[in-house]
Amino acid sequence: MENYFEMLGLASRPWMEPEDIKKAFLRAAALCHPDAKRNGENGQFTQINLAYTTLREPAARLRYLLAHNRPEEGDPAAASPERIPARWVDLFMEIAAQQQQVTSFLKKKELARSALAVALLSGESAEMRRACGVLAARLDEMWADCLERLREWDRAWPGDAAVAGLEVLQREFNYLGRWREQLREALVLLTV
């Protein structure tokens, strides 16, 4: 398995400043880009892009870090099916209900044939955007909390307690990332 941290000249850690990852990527990319000084190899450049894509997102970075540092155990995410953290089940249900409402509203909007019919839906659209925005703000706060916990686990890295904590955190980042993306998409669709 390639060591993405080494490829970018970074320490193998759970927490990384996004700007540091970007700078390391740009440095490494400049050295091996196929168009730069004709000394680059496309395969090496592709690997550096993959390293950057993996390390820049907390969930992907944690998954990679845990799998890379414990290769005998394999990918922690593949070992057991993901379960929604118990404390987030109600939030998941709220997001699912909101997504259903958005989908239903968008179908209704698609069937609206006249400008008047579309105008009559504007109040409902505004309320949906507001509700999605409130949920998105809650998810952003939860994301910030996870980032803070990631910094804390980084201080305990590479101990066993940190590994266990990072496995939980990786799953939480996965869910939050998916939910945040779904709400962003809903907001865009409601704005169009």
C-alpha positions as a Markdown table, in Angstrom:
| # | Residue | x | y | z |
|---|---|---|---|---|
| 1 | Met | 0.0 | 0.0 | 0.0 |
| 2 | Glu | 1.3 | 3.4 | -1.0 |
| 3 | Asn | 2.0 | 5.8 | 1.9 |
| 4 | Tyr | 0.1 | 8.9 | 0.9 |
| 5 | Phe | 1.6 | 10.9 | 3.9 |
| 6 | Glu | 5.1 | 10.2 | 2.6 |
| 7 | Met | 4.1 | 11.0 | -1.0 |
| 8 | Leu | 3.2 | 14.5 | 0.1 |
| 9 | Gly | 5.9 | 14.8 | 2.7 |
| 10 | Leu | 3.5 | 14.9 | 5.6 |
| 11 | Ala | 3.6 | 13.3 | 9.1 |
| 12 | Ser | 1.2 | 10.4 | 9.5 |
| 13 | Arg | -1.3 | 12.0 | 11.9 |
| 14 | Pro | -5.1 | 12.2 | 12.3 |
| 15 | Trp | -5.2 | 16.0 | 12.4 |
| 16 | Met | -3.8 | 18.1 | 9.6 |
| 17 | Glu | -4.4 | 21.8 | 8.7 |
| 18 | Pro | -6.2 | 21.9 | 5.3 |
| 19 | Glu | -3.8 | 24.6 | 4.1 |
| 20 | Asp | -0.7 | 22.4 | 5.0 |
| 21 | Ile | -2.2 | 19.5 | 3.0 |
| 22 | Lys | -2.8 | 21.8 | 0.0 |
| 23 | Lys | 0.7 | 23.3 | 0.1 |
| 24 | Ala | 2.3 | 19.8 | 0.3 |
| 25 | Phe | 0.2 | 18.7 | -2.6 |
| 26 | Leu | 1.1 | 21.7 | -4.7 |
| 27 | Arg | 4.8 | 21.1 | -4.0 |
| 28 | Ala | 4.6 | 17.4 | -4.8 |
| 29 | Ala | 2.5 | 18.0 | -7.9 |
| 30 | Ala | 5.0 | 20.6 | -9.2 |
| 31 | Leu | 7.8 | 18.1 | -9.0 |
| 32 | Cys | 6.1 | 15.3 | -11.0 |
| 33 | His | 3.5 | 17.0 | -13.2 |
| 34 | Pro | 3.8 | 15.5 | -16.7 |
| 35 | Asp | 3.9 | 19.0 | -18.2 |
| 36 | Ala | 6.5 | 20.3 | -15.9 |
| 37 | Lys | 10.1 | 20.2 | -17.2 |
| 38 | Arg | 9.2 | 16.9 | -19.0 |
| 39 | Asn | 10.4 | 14.9 | -16.0 |
| 40 | Gly | 7.0 | 14.0 | -14.6 |
| 41 | Glu | 5.3 | 10.7 | -14.9 |
| 42 | Asn | 1.6 | 10.6 | -15.4 |
| 43 | Gly | 1.3 | 7.6 | -13.0 |
| 44 | Gln | 3.1 | 9.4 | -10.2 |
| 45 | Phe | 1.1 | 12.5 | -10.7 |
| 46 | Thr | -2.1 | 10.4 | -10.6 |
| 47 | Gln | -1.0 | 8.9 | -7.3 |
| 48 | Ile | -0.2 | 12.3 | -5.8 |
| 49 | Asn | -3.7 | 13.5 | -6.8 |
| 50 | Leu | -5.2 | 10.4 | -5.1 |
| 51 | Ala | -3.1 | 11.1 | -2.0 |
| 52 | Tyr | -4.4 | 14.7 | -1.9 |
| 53 | Thr | -8.0 | 13.6 | -2.4 |
| 54 | Thr | -7.7 | 11.1 | 0.4 |
| 55 | Leu | -5.9 | 13.2 | 2.9 |
| 56 | Arg | -7.8 | 16.5 | 2.5 |
| 57 | Glu | -11.1 | 15.1 | 3.8 |
| 58 | Pro | -11.2 | 14.0 | 7.5 |
| 59 | Ala | -13.3 | 10.8 | 7.0 |
| 60 | Ala | -11.1 | 9.6 | 4.1 |
| 61 | Arg | -7.9 | 10.5 | 5.9 |
| 62 | Leu | -9.0 | 8.7 | 9.0 |
| 63 | Arg | -10.1 | 5.6 | 7.1 |
| 64 | Tyr | -6.7 | 5.6 | 5.3 |
| 65 | Leu | -4.7 | 6.3 | 8.4 |
| 66 | Leu | -6.3 | 3.5 | 10.4 |
| 67 | Ala | -6.0 | 1.0 | 7.5 |
| 68 | His | -2.4 | 2.0 | 6.8 |
| 69 | Asn | -1.3 | 1.8 | 10.4 |
| 70 | Arg | -3.0 | -1.5 | 11.1 |
| 71 | Pro | -2.7 | -3.4 | 7.8 |
| 72 | Glu | -3.1 | -6.8 | 9.5 |
| 73 | Glu | -6.7 | -5.8 | 10.4 |
| 74 | Gly | -7.6 | -4.4 | 7.0 |
| 75 | Asp | -10.0 | -1.6 | 6.3 |
| 76 | Pro | -11.9 | -0.8 | 9.6 |
| 77 | Ala | -14.9 | 0.4 | 7.6 |
| 78 | Ala | -15.1 | -2.9 | 5.7 |
| 79 | Ala | -14.9 | -5.0 | 8.9 |
| 80 | Ser | -18.4 | -4.2 | 10.2 |
| 81 | Pro | -21.4 | -2.5 | 8.6 |
| 82 | Glu | -21.8 | 1.2 | 9.5 |
| 83 | Arg | -24.4 | 2.0 | 12.0 |
| 84 | Ile | -25.8 | 5.4 | 12.7 |
| 85 | Pro | -24.5 | 6.6 | 16.1 |
| 86 | Ala | -27.3 | 6.1 | 18.5 |
| 87 | Arg | -27.3 | 9.7 | 19.6 |
| 88 | Trp | -27.9 | 10.7 | 16.0 |
| 89 | Val | -30.9 | 8.5 | 15.1 |
| 90 | Asp | -33.4 | 11.2 | 15.7 |
| 91 | Leu | -31.4 | 13.6 | 13.6 |
| 92 | Phe | -31.2 | 11.0 | 10.8 |
| 93 | Met | -35.0 | 10.7 | 10.9 |
| 94 | Glu | -35.4 | 14.4 | 10.8 |
| 95 | Ile | -33.1 | 14.7 | 7.8 |
| 96 | Ala | -34.8 | 11.8 | 6.0 |
| 97 | Ala | -38.2 | 13.5 | 6.6 |
| 98 | Gln | -36.9 | 16.8 | 5.3 |
| 99 | Gln | -35.5 | 15.1 | 2.2 |
| 100 | Gln | -38.9 | 13.5 | 1.5 |
| 101 | Gln | -40.6 | 16.8 | 1.8 |
| 102 | Val | -38.1 | 18.4 | -0.6 |
| 103 | Thr | -38.5 | 15.6 | -3.1 |
| 104 | Ser | -42.3 | 15.9 | -2.9 |
| 105 | Phe | -42.2 | 19.7 | -3.3 |
| 106 | Leu | -39.8 | 19.4 | -6.3 |
| 107 | Lys | -42.3 | 17.0 | -8.0 |
| 108 | Lys | -45.1 | 19.5 | -7.3 |
| 109 | Lys | -43.0 | 22.3 | -8.7 |
| 110 | Glu | -42.2 | 20.4 | -11.8 |
| 111 | Leu | -45.9 | 19.8 | -12.4 |
| 112 | Ala | -46.7 | 23.5 | -12.1 |
| 113 | Arg | -47.3 | 24.7 | -15.6 |
| 114 | Ser | -48.1 | 28.4 | -15.3 |
| 115 | Ala | -46.1 | 31.3 | -13.8 |
| 116 | Leu | -48.9 | 31.8 | -11.3 |
| 117 | Ala | -48.7 | 28.2 | -10.1 |
| 118 | Val | -45.0 | 28.5 | -9.7 |
| 119 | Ala | -45.4 | 31.8 | -7.8 |
| 120 | Leu | -48.0 | 30.2 | -5.5 |
| 121 | Leu | -45.3 | 27.7 | -4.5 |
| 122 | Ser | -42.8 | 30.4 | -3.5 |
| 123 | Gly | -43.8 | 30.6 | 0.1 |
| 124 | Glu | -43.5 | 26.8 | 0.5 |
| 125 | Ser | -40.1 | 26.9 | -1.3 |
| 126 | Ala | -38.9 | 29.6 | 1.1 |
| 127 | Glu | -40.0 | 27.6 | 4.1 |
| 128 | Met | -38.2 | 24.5 | 2.8 |
| 129 | Arg | -35.0 | 26.5 | 2.2 |
| 130 | Arg | -35.2 | 27.8 | 5.8 |
| 131 | Ala | -35.8 | 24.4 | 7.3 |
| 132 | Cys | -32.9 | 22.9 | 5.2 |
| 133 | Gly | -30.7 | 25.8 | 6.3 |
| 134 | Val | -31.5 | 25.2 | 10.0 |
| 135 | Leu | -30.6 | 21.5 | 9.6 |
| 136 | Ala | -27.4 | 22.4 | 7.6 |
| 137 | Ala | -26.4 | 24.8 | 10.4 |
| 138 | Arg | -26.8 | 22.0 | 13.0 |
| 139 | Leu | -24.7 | 19.7 | 10.9 |
| 140 | Asp | -22.1 | 22.3 | 10.5 |
| 141 | Glu | -21.9 | 22.7 | 14.3 |
| 142 | Met | -21.6 | 18.9 | 14.6 |
| 143 | Trp | -18.9 | 18.9 | 12.0 |
| 144 | Ala | -17.0 | 21.5 | 14.0 |
| 145 | Asp | -17.4 | 19.4 | 17.1 |
| 146 | Cys | -16.0 | 16.4 | 15.3 |
| 147 | Leu | -13.0 | 18.5 | 14.1 |
| 148 | Glu | -12.3 | 19.5 | 17.6 |
| 149 | Arg | -12.5 | 15.9 | 18.8 |
| 150 | Leu | -10.1 | 15.0 | 16.0 |
| 151 | Arg | -7.6 | 17.5 | 17.3 |
| 152 | Glu | -7.9 | 15.9 | 20.7 |
| 153 | Trp | -7.4 | 12.4 | 19.4 |
| 154 | Asp | -4.4 | 13.6 | 17.5 |
| 155 | Arg | -2.7 | 14.5 | 20.8 |
| 156 | Ala | -3.2 | 10.9 | 22.0 |
| 157 | Trp | -2.1 | 9.4 | 18.6 |
| 158 | Pro | -0.9 | 6.6 | 18.1 |
| 159 | Gly | -2.2 | 4.9 | 21.3 |
| 160 | Asp | -4.9 | 2.2 | 21.3 |
| 161 | Ala | -7.5 | 4.6 | 22.9 |
| 162 | Ala | -6.9 | 7.0 | 20.0 |
| 163 | Val | -7.3 | 4.3 | 17.4 |
| 164 | Ala | -10.7 | 3.3 | 19.0 |
| 165 | Gly | -11.8 | 6.9 | 19.2 |
| 166 | Leu | -10.7 | 7.6 | 15.6 |
| 167 | Glu | -12.7 | 4.6 | 14.3 |
| 168 | Val | -15.9 | 6.1 | 15.8 |
| 169 | Leu | -15.0 | 9.6 | 14.6 |
| 170 | Gln | -14.4 | 8.3 | 11.1 |
| 171 | Arg | -17.9 | 6.9 | 10.9 |
| 172 | Glu | -19.3 | 10.1 | 12.3 |
| 173 | Phe | -17.5 | 12.2 | 9.6 |
| 174 | Asn | -18.9 | 9.8 | 7.0 |
| 175 | Tyr | -22.5 | 10.4 | 8.1 |
| 176 | Leu | -22.1 | 14.1 | 8.6 |
| 177 | Gly | -20.4 | 14.5 | 5.2 |
| 178 | Arg | -23.2 | 12.6 | 3.4 |
| 179 | Trp | -25.9 | 14.5 | 5.2 |
| 180 | Arg | -24.3 | 17.9 | 4.7 |
| 181 | Glu | -24.0 | 17.1 | 1.0 |
| 182 | Gln | -27.6 | 16.0 | 0.7 |
| 183 | Leu | -28.8 | 19.2 | 2.3 |
| 184 | Arg | -26.6 | 21.4 | 0.1 |
| 185 | Glu | -28.0 | 19.7 | -2.9 |
| 186 | Ala | -31.5 | 20.2 | -1.6 |
| 187 | Leu | -30.9 | 23.9 | -1.1 |
| 188 | Val | -29.5 | 24.2 | -4.6 |
| 189 | Leu | -32.5 | 22.4 | -6.1 |
| 190 | Leu | -34.9 | 24.6 | -4.1 |
| 191 | Thr | -33.2 | 27.7 | -5.3 |
| 192 | Val | -33.3 | 26.9 | -9.0 |
